Amino acid sequence: MRRFAVAIGCVVASALVSAQSTSHRALDLSISHSQAAPIAKTSQVVSNKKTLPVPTFQHTRVGVVSDWTQRNLLFSTTNNRALLARAQKDPRWVQSWYLHHRGAWWTGSPRRNVRIASKGFQRDWNVPLGTVTFAPIIESGNTDPGGGQTFPAKYTFDVTAAPSCTNDFVTIGLPATPAVGGQANIVGYNNLYTSGDTSGYCYSVDAATAPSVLFAYASGVGEIPAAVSVSLDGTQLAYVEDLMTGGANFHVLTIGTTGNNGASATAAVAPSIQNGVTLNSTNNASDWSIPLTPDGIPADGVENSTTAPFIDYTTNAAYVTTYTWSPHGAGYIYKISPVFGGGTPAIVWAALVDCSSSGPPGAPSSPVYDSLTNDVFFTDTGSRIDYVNDTGASPTVTCGNVGTYDDTAANPPVVDVINEKVYGAFNDNSANEYVTQISATDPTGSSLGVTVGGENTTYTGPYGVDFSNDYYNCDVSVSPCSGTPLLYAAGEDDTGTDPVLYAVGFGPDLAINSPALSDTFLTTGAADASPVAEFYNATTSTDYLFVGVTNNCAATLSGGTGGCVMSLDITSGPPTVNSSTTALPAAGGPTGIVVDNDANTTTYPEASSIYYATRTGATLVKATQSGLN
């Protein structure tokens, strides 16, 4: 199983440079010789006179995590070598490079100059998750503070070798009350590259025609409603357990490799080792939990959490938020360390989030850490982008001055590290849906914004933003940028009922422009939309945007007019959505969508996919990307 130590900072420079020519978002690969894999010396006879050493590169495994954070923390192109050198110190830079240069994955896959006809948008498999409801996230003053929809997390064991049926896995937390022998609240599956028959890659490797349960745990007693974070070596998970009746716990789970780790999402087992104490001999899974209850909490003494932890892999720390509605919307942001790799997790500091003195009160979203500024950004339900600078033993929160609205959703921000931009998506309760841009280096300075439809009183989108390939390739040190960088957000129409995809342009220095350039209806009636997810296929030079809706799908090619997931071609700009748009049915609509890669599926069948869960019927779905096979 996954026992090898990962060396994510150690990459073979020559392989990356070669891959750069076939990949999008071509970041400068200033990899030093010290970062290359260790060299093993052998001998070679030259002209029968003397022997010279012949350098050979030792294979270094690189594990890659595809999760919610890949769309919330961005590393774009830059020719600023000083800035790039600072960014490359963050292991997430290397993760981001591989996630945005999938052509460097799985060496041996014939991508270059190969075009294989699209087989459409194919669902390879779906597995039931039990009695689970991925309900729409409701607005402030109710039972949780928003935050968008949850995401699965995909772990790829080694992108420098062939796909692993045993060690590649996908995991998802479940908003369900756990029970040993019954419903799980966190599950994982391997043998992913299957399609229900003998044609899949994992059938030729492991004789698997369907995904296998890697683990199904009843962790704690509460729900796990938000996204799960994965360690770089793939052996551990971090997540927040919401107790529902009041309170929340932060968990670090070491996945079991022996014994009974659960048979299905409805036949869960408990991790045998809990907070360092072995309770039984069922498995060797270890679950460590920490109550999120700082001193000086608000008057009601209850801090719930439906947000996801953000992991800083450099310092092995997690940032996580909690919230309360009494006596008004407020919360806490925590730093917890160590998280992965051993040691006992502990709260390093907890900072109060209470912005009621500077405007409407607000509960915090999931946080995002910017290693260049050392700031942790988050939005709140008072329509602000707030932050805390992680300096000293007791840092304090700075409340943002974004927006003049109140009673919005708390969707996590998107931080562009290289271009020093932070984006927040808000759903105001009295006016509009809105996307705001601030400076990461001057967070309380002036802001720019654009309306993306009327306010929706039922749902809390837009659930963040994503960008065209031209945005990721835009170097603000070169003016003007090549191409046409665009921001995409799934907002609403003017009445605030029907999901609409908006394309937003940029001016000099990537300043966001208003109004939006275009709007494309995603439905023929009232519905909610999922977060949007961009993906560039370097093989076919095609830029894709994946998005789903809960009902009234406008892409009737999906086989119905209920919920669906759509694959939109944004290569030439804003797409059209009609009866011929590539789509798949998705009962009740999808959660957030995670994209893995663009592997040639002639070589690696079913290894080029997206992952999501359906809100109705609660199934985990793997689907082959349209045009990426």
C-alpha positions in Angstrom: 0.0 0.0 0.0 1.1 3.7 0.3 4.2 3.2 2.4 6.8 5.1 0.4 7.8 8.5 1.6 6.9 11.2 -1.0 9.5 13.7 -2.1 7.3 16.3 -3.7 10.0 18.9 -3.9 12.3 16.5 -5.7 11.5 16.4 -9.3 13.5 15.4 -12.4 14.1 18.7 -14.1 14.6 17.3 -17.6 11.3 15.5 -17.5 9.5 18.6 -16.4 11.1 20.8 -19.0 10.2 18.3 -21.7 6.7 18.1 -20.5 6.4 21.9 -20.5 6.2 22.0 -24.3 3.1 19.9 -24.4 1.3 21.5 -21.4 -0.8 24.6 -20.7 -0.1 27.3 -18.1 3.6 27.1 -18.8 5.1 28.2 -15.5 8.9 28.9 -15.5 10.5 25.7 -14.3 13.5 27.1 -12.5 14.3 23.8 -10.8 17.8 23.9 -9.3 20.2 20.9 -9.5 19.7 20.5 -5.7 16.0 19.7 -6.4 16.8 17.0 -8.9 16.5 13.3 -7.9 19.7 11.7 -6.5 22.2 10.5 -9.0 23.6 7.0 -9.1 27.0 6.7 -10.8 27.9 4.0 -13.2 30.9 3.5 -15.5 31.4 3.7 -19.2 34.5 3.0 -21.3 35.4 5.9 -23.7 37.8 5.1 -26.6 39.4 2.3 -24.6 41.3 5.0 -22.7 39.5 5.9 -19.5 36.3 5.4 -17.6 33.8 8.2 -17.1 30.9 8.3 -14.7 27.5 8.1 -16.5 24.7 9.9 -14.5 21.4 8.2 -14.2 18.4 9.5 -12.5 16.7 7.6 -9.7 12.9 7.5 -9.9 11.3 9.7 -7.4 7.6 9.2 -6.7 5.4 12.3 -6.9 1.9 12.0 -5.4 -0.7 14.6 -6.4 -3.8 15.6 -4.6 -6.8 16.9 -6.7 -9.3 18.5 -4.3 -11.2 21.7 -3.6 -8.1 23.8 -3.0 -6.7 23.4 -6.6 -9.4 25.9 -7.7 -9.0 28.2 -4.6 -5.3 28.7 -4.6 -3.7 29.5 -8.0 -0.2 29.8 -9.3 -0.2 31.5 -12.7 2.6 32.3 -15.1 5.3 34.8 -14.3 8.6 36.0 -15.6 9.4 37.6 -12.3 12.1 35.2 -11.1 12.2 36.5 -7.5 8.5 36.0 -7.2 8.7 32.6 -8.8 11.5 31.5 -6.5 9.4 32.4 -3.4 6.4 30.6 -4.8 8.4 27.4 -5.6 9.2 27.1 -1.9 5.6 26.1 -1.3 5.0 22.4 -2.1 1.6 23.5 -3.5 3.5 25.1 -6.3 4.8 21.7 -7.5 1.3 20.2 -6.9 -0.2 23.0 -9.0 2.4 22.5 -11.7 1.4 18.9 -12.2 -2.3 19.6 -11.9 -2.0 22.2 -14.7 0.5 20.2 -16.8 -1.3 16.8 -17.0 0.8 16.0 -20.1 3.7 15.3 -17.7 1.7 12.6 -15.9 2.2 8.9 -16.3 5.2 8.9 -18.7 4.7 6.6 -21.6 1.2 7.7 -22.5 1.3 8.8 -26.1 -0.1 12.3 -26.0 2.0 14.4 -28.2 0.4 15.0 -31.6 -2.2 12.3 -30.9 -5.9 13.1 -31.4 -8.4 10.5 -30.6 -12.0 11.0 -31.5 -14.2 12.0 -28.6 -16.5 9.2 -27.4 -18.7 11.8 -25.7 -19.3 12.2 -22.0 -19.4 8.7 -20.5 -20.2 7.7 -16.9 -17.8 4.9 -16.0 -19.4 4.0 -12.7 -21.4 5.3 -9.8 -21.5 3.8 -6.2 -24.1 4.4 -3.6 -23.2 6.4 -0.5 -26.1 5.4 1.7 -28.6 7.6 3.4 -27.0 11.0 2.7 -28.4 14.3 1.6 -26.1 16.8 0.0 -28.6 19.5 0.7 -28.4 23.1 -0.8 -26.3 25.2 1.6 -28.7 27.7 3.2 -28.0 31.3 4.2 -26.9 33.0 7.4 -29.1 32.9 10.5 -30.0 29.3 9.9 -28.3 26.1 10.7 -25.0 26.6 8.7 -23.2 29.5 7.2 -23.0 28.5 3.6 -19.7 27.7 2.0 -20.8 26.1 -1.3 -21.0 22.4 -2.0 -18.6 19.7 -0.8 -15.9 18.2 -3.1 -14.5 14.7 -3.5 -10.7 14.5 -3.2 -8.7 12.4 -5.7 -5.2 11.1 -4.8 -2.8 9.9 -7.5 0.0 7.8 -6.0 2.6 8.6 -8.6 2.3 10.8 -11.6 5.7 9.8 -12.9 4.7 6.1 -13.3 1.8 4.2 -14.6 -1.6 4.7 -12.9 -2.0 2.6 -9.8 -5.2 0.6 -9.3 -4.3 -0.2 -5.7 -2.9 3.2 -4.5 -4.8 5.8 -6.5 -8.0 6.6 -4.6 -10.9 9.0 -4.3 -12.4 10.0 -0.9 -15.4 12.0 0.2 -16.8 13.1 3.6 -20.5 12.5 4.1 -23.1 14.7 5.8 -24.5 11.7 7.7 -24.7 10.4 11.3 -22.2 7.5 11.5 -22.9 4.1 12.9 -20.6 1.1 13.3 -22.0 -1.6 11.1 -24.2 1.0 9.3 -23.8 4.4 7.7 -20.3 5.7 7.2 -19.4 9.4 7.3 -16.2 9.1 5.3 -15.4 6.7 2.5 -12.7 5.9 0.0 -12.4 3.8 -3.2 -9.6 2.4 -5.3 -9.5 0.4 -8.5 -10.9 3.6 -10.0 -10.1 2.9 -13.7 -12.9 0.6 -14.4 -16.1 0.7 -16.5 -18.2 -2.3 -15.3 -16.7 -4.7 -17.9 -13.3 -6.2 -18.9 -12.2 -3.2 -21.0 -11.0 -1.0 -18.1 -7.3 -0.5 -17.2 -7.8 -1.9 -13.7 -9.2 -5.1 -15.2 -5.9 -5.8 -17.0 -4.0 -4.9 -13.8 -6.1 -6.2 -10.9 -9.0 -8.0 -12.7 -11.3 -5.3 -11.3 -14.5 -4.4 -13.2 -15.8 -2.0 -10.5 -14.2 0.3 -7.9 -13.3 -1.3 -4.6 -14.0 0.0 -1.1 -10.7 1.1 0.3 -12.2 2.3 3.6 -15.6 3.1 5.1 -15.4 4.6 8.5 -17.7 5.8 11.3 -15.5 8.6 12.5 -16.7 10.3 15.7 -20.5 10.8 16.1 -21.2 13.8 13.8 -21.4 14.5 10.1 -18.6 15.4 7.8 -20.3 17.9 5.5 -17.3 19.7 4.0 -14.4 18.6 1.8 -11.6 16.3 3.0 -7.9 17.2 2.7 -5.2 14.6 1.8 -1.6 14.3 2.9 1.1 14.5 0.1 2.0 10.8 0.7 -1.7 9.8 0.6 -1.7 8.0 3.9 -3.7 10.5 6.0 -6.8 12.7 5.8 -7.9 15.8 7.6 -11.5 17.0 8.0 -14.0 18.6 10.3 -16.7 16.7 12.1 -19.8 18.8 12.8 -21.7 17.6 15.9 -25.0 19.1 14.7 -26.2 19.4 18.3 -23.5 21.9 19.0 -19.7 21.9 18.6 -17.2 20.5 16.1 -14.0 18.4 16.1 -11.0 18.5 13.8 -9.8 15.1 12.8 -6.5 13.6 11.4 -7.2 10.1 10.1 -4.5 7.6 9.2 -6.0 5.2 6.7 -5.9 1.6 7.7 -3.9 -0.9 5.7 -4.7 -4.1 7.5 -7.8 -5.8 8.9 -11.4 -4.8 8.3 -11.6 -1.2 7.0 -15.3 -1.3 6.1 -17.3 -3.1 3.4 -19.4 -0.3 2.0 -20.8 3.1 2.8 -23.6 1.3 4.7 -21.3 -1.2 6.5 -18.8 1.1 8.3 -16.3 0.2 10.9 -14.7 2.5 13.5 -10.9 3.2 13.4 -9.4 0.9 16.0 -6.9 3.5 17.3 -8.6 6.7 18.6 -6.6 9.5 20.2 -3.6 7.2 20.6 -5.6 4.5 22.4 -6.2 1.1 20.7 -9.8 0.2 21.3 -10.0 -3.0 19.3 -8.1 -5.1 16.8 -10.5 -4.5 13.9 -7.9 -2.6 11.8 -4.8 -0.4 12.2 -6.6 2.8 11.2 -5.8 5.7 13.6 -8.2 8.6 14.2 -7.1 11.7 16.3 -9.7 14.3 17.1 -9.5 17.8 18.7 -12.5 19.7 20.1 -12.7 23.2 18.5 -13.5 25.1 21.7 -11.2 28.0 22.5 -11.3 30.1 25.6 -13.5 33.1 25.4 -16.0 31.7 22.9 -19.2 33.7 22.4 -22.0 33.6 25.0 -23.7 30.5 23.8 -20.6 28.4 24.1 -21.3 26.6 20.8 -19.0 26.6 17.7 -20.3 24.6 14.8 -18.4 24.1 11.5 -19.4 23.0 8.0 -16.2 24.3 6.4 -13.1 22.5 5.1 -9.6 22.7 6.5 -6.8 24.2 4.4 -3.4 22.5 4.8 -0.1 24.4 4.6 2.2 21.5 3.6 5.3 23.6 4.3 4.7 24.0 8.0 2.4 20.9 8.4 -0.4 23.1 9.7 -4.1 23.3 9.1 -6.3 26.4 9.1 -10.0 25.8 9.9 -13.0 27.9 10.9 -16.0 27.6 13.2 -19.1 29.8 13.6 -22.0 30.7 15.9 -25.2 32.7 15.5 -25.5 33.8 19.1 -25.5 36.6 20.0 -24.8 37.4 16.4 -22.9 35.9 13.4 -19.3 35.4 14.4 -16.8 32.6 14.7 -13.1 31.5 15.1 -10.2 30.7 12.8 -7.7 28.1 14.1 -4.2 27.1 13.3 -3.6 23.4 14.2 -0.2 21.6 14.0 1.2 19.1 13.4 -1.3 17.6 11.0 0.3 14.9 8.9 3.4 12.7 9.4 3.2 11.9 13.1 3.0 13.9 16.3 -0.1 14.9 18.3 -2.2 17.6 16.6 -2.8 20.6 18.8 -4.3 24.1 18.5 -1.5 26.6 18.0 -3.8 29.6 18.1 -7.4 30.6 17.8 -8.5 34.1 16.6 -11.9 35.5 17.1 -13.8 36.4 13.9 -16.3 39.2 14.9 -16.8 42.0 12.4 -20.0 43.3 13.9 -18.4 46.6 15.0 -17.4 47.4 11.4 -20.7 46.5 9.7 -23.1 43.6 9.5 -22.0 40.5 11.5 -20.7 37.5 9.7 -19.7 33.8 10.1 -16.5 32.7 8.3 -16.0 30.5 5.2 -13.4 27.9 4.7 -10.0 29.6 4.8 -7.3 29.8 2.1 -3.6 30.4 3.0 -1.3 32.5 0.9 2.3 31.5 1.6 3.7 34.6 -0.1 1.9 37.1 2.2 1.5 34.8 5.1 -2.2 35.8 5.2 -5.1 33.4 5.7 -8.1 34.7 3.7 -11.8 33.9 4.2 -15.1 35.5 3.4 -17.9 36.0 5.9 -21.7 36.2 5.8 -21.5 40.0 6.1 -20.2 40.2 2.5 -16.5 40.8 3.3 -13.2 39.2 2.5 -11.3 39.0 5.9 -7.9 37.8 6.7 -5.5 37.0 9.5 -1.7 37.4 9.2 -0.1 34.3 10.7 2.5 36.1 12.7 3.1 35.7 16.4 1.4 33.6 19.1 -1.9 35.5 19.1 -2.7 36.9 15.7 -5.9 39.0 15.2 -8.4 39.1 12.4 -8.7 42.1 10.1 -12.2 42.6 8.8 -12.5 43.5 5.2 -14.3 46.4 3.7 -15.7 44.6 0.7 -19.3 45.3 -0.2 -22.1 47.2 1.4 -24.5 44.3 1.6 -25.4 41.9 4.4 -26.8 38.4 4.9 -24.8 36.8 2.1 -23.4 33.2 1.8 -19.9 32.4 3.0 -18.2 30.8 0.0 -14.5 30.4 0.3 -12.3 32.9 -1.6 -10.0 32.2 -4.6 -6.4 33.4 -4.1 -4.2 34.0 -7.1 -0.7 33.9 -5.5 1.3 35.1 -8.4 -0.9 37.9 -9.6 -1.7 38.9 -6.0 -5.5 38.9 -6.4 -8.2 37.6 -4.1 -11.7 36.9 -5.4 -14.9 36.5 -3.4 -18.3 35.4 -4.6 -21.4 36.7 -2.7 -25.1 36.2 -2.7 -26.7 39.3 -1.2 -30.1 39.0 0.4 -31.4 42.3 -0.9 -29.7 43.1 -4.2 -27.5 40.9 -6.5 -25.0 38.1 -6.8 -21.6 39.6 -7.0 -17.9 38.8 -7.6 -15.3 41.0 -5.9 -11.6 41.4 -6.5 -9.1 42.8 -3.9 -5.3 43.0 -3.7 -3.6 40.2 -1.8 -0.9 42.7 -0.8 -3.4 45.4 0.2 -6.5 43.5 1.4 -8.2 46.5 3.0 -7.6 48.8 0.0 -9.9 49.5 -2.8 -11.9 46.7 -4.4 -13.5 46.0 -7.8 -16.6 44.0 -8.5 -19.1 42.8 -11.1 -22.7 41.7 -10.8 -23.5 38.1 -11.9 -27.3 38.2 -11.7 -30.0 38.8 -9.2 -30.0 37.6 -5.6 -31.3 34.1 -5.0 -33.1 33.6 -1.6 -33.1 29.8 -1.8 -29.5 28.9 -2.8 -26.2 30.5 -2.0 -24.2 30.5 -5.2 -22.1 31.5 -7.0 -19.8 29.0 -5.3 -16.6 30.6 -6.2 -15.1 31.3 -9.6 -12.7 29.8 -12.1 -10.7 31.1 -15.1 -9.9 30.5 -18.7 -6.6 29.0 -19.8 -5.5 32.5 -21.0 -5.9 33.8 -17.5 -3.5 31.2 -16.1 -1.0 32.0 -18.9 -1.3 35.8 -18.3 1.9 37.3 -17.1 1.2 40.7 -15.6 4.8 41.6 -16.0 4.2 41.6 -19.7 1.5 44.0 -20.9 -0.8 43.4 -22.4 -1.4 39.7 -21.7 -1.6 37.4 -24.7 -5.0 35.9 -25.5 -8.2 36.9 -23.7 -8.2 36.1 -20.0 -11.7 35.5 -18.6 -13.3 34.8 -15.2 -16.3 32.4 -15.2 -19.0 32.3 -12.5 -22.3 30.4 -12.3 -24.7 33.1 -11.1 -28.4 33.7 -11.7 -30.6 35.6 -14.2 -31.9 39.0 -13.3 -34.8 37.5 -11.3 -32.5 35.4 -9.2 -34.0 32.1 -10.1 -32.4 30.5 -13.2 -28.6 29.6 -13.2 -26.6 31.6 -15.7 -22.9 31.3 -16.7 -21.2 34.7 -16.7 -17.9 35.5 -18.5 -16.1 38.5 -17.0 -13.2 40.3 -18.7 -10.1 42.0 -17.4 -8.2 45.3 -17.9 -4.6 46.2 -17.4 -2.9 44.4 -14.5 -5.7 41.9 -14.5 -8.2 44.4 -13.0 -11.6 42.9 -13.2 -14.0 44.7 -15.6 -17.7 45.4 -15.2 -20.2 44.6 -16.6 -19.9 40.9 -17.5 -19.1 40.3 -21.2 -21.7 37.6 -21.7 -24.3 35.4 -20.0 -25.4 31.9 -20.9 -28.5 30.3 -19.4 -27.6 26.8 -18.0 -31.3 25.9 -17.3 -34.8 26.4 -18.6 -36.2 27.1 -15.2 -35.4 27.6 -11.5 -32.4 25.6 -10.1 -29.1 25.8 -8.3 -25.7 25.5 -10.0 -22.6 23.7 -8.8 -19.1 25.3 -8.5 -17.4 25.7 -12.0 -14.2 23.8 -12.8 -11.9 24.7 -15.7 -9.6 22.1 -17.4 -7.3 22.6 -20.3 -6.5 19.6 -22.5 -3.1 20.1 -24.0 -3.5 17.1 -26.3 -6.4 18.6 -28.2 -5.7 22.3 -27.3 -9.2 22.5 -25.9 -10.2 24.5 -22.8 -13.2 23.0 -20.9 -15.4 24.2 -18.2 -17.4 21.7 -16.1 -20.6 22.8 -14.3 -23.8 21.1 -13.1 -27.3 22.2 -12.2 -30.0 20.7 -9.9 -32.9 20.8 -12.4 -34.2 22.0 -15.7 -30.9 21.2 -17.5 -30.7 23.2 -20.8 -28.4 20.5 -22.3 -31.1 18.0 -23.2 -28.5 15.8 -24.8 -28.0 14.5 -21.3 -31.1 12.4 -21.7 -33.4 14.4 -19.6 -34.3 17.9 -18.3 -33.6 17.3 -14.6 -30.2 17.7 -13.0 -27.1 17.3 -15.1 -23.4 17.9 -15.4 -22.2 19.8 -18.5 -18.9 19.9 -20.4 -18.6 23.3 -22.1 -15.9 24.3 -24.7 -14.6 27.7 -23.7 -11.5 27.6 -26.0 -12.8 30.4 -28.2 -14.5 32.3 -25.4 -17.9 32.1 -23.7 -19.8 28.9 -24.7 -23.3 28.2 -25.9 -25.6 25.8 -24.2 -28.3 24.1 -26.1 -29.8 20.6 -27.0 -26.5 19.5 -28.5 -24.3 20.4 -25.5 -22.4 17.5 -24.0 -23.9 16.5 -20.7 -24.7 13.6 -18.3 -27.8 13.2 -16.1 -27.1 13.9 -12.4 -30.0 13.3 -10.1 -30.5 16.5 -8.0 -27.4 18.0 -9.6 -23.7 17.4 -8.6 -21.5 18.5 -5.7 -18.3 20.2 -6.6 -16.4 18.6 -9.5 -12.8 17.4 -9.3 -10.8 16.9 -12.5 -7.8 14.5 -12.7 -5.9 14.5 -16.0 -5.9 14.1 -19.8 -4.4 10.7 -20.1 -4.8 8.9 -23.4 -7.5 6.3 -22.6 -6.3 4.0 -25.4 -3.2 3.5 -23.2 -4.9 4.0 -19.8 -8.7 3.3 -20.2 -10.9 5.2 -17.8 -7.9 7.1 -16.4 -9.0 10.5 -17.7 -12.0 11.6 -15.6 -14.0 13.9 -13.4 -15.4 12.9 -10.0 -18.5 14.3 -8.1 -21.4 13.1 -6.0 -25.1 13.4 -6.9 -27.2 15.3 -4.4 -30.3 13.1 -4.9 -29.8 9.3 -4.4 -26.3 10.1 -3.0 -23.9 8.3 -5.4 -20.2 9.0 -6.1 -19.7 9.3 -9.8 -16.7 8.9 -12.1 -17.2 10.1 -15.6 -14.8 10.2 -18.6 -14.2 13.7 -19.7 -15.7 14.8 -23.0 -13.0 15.1 -25.7 -10.3 14.0 -23.3 -10.3 10.3 -24.4 
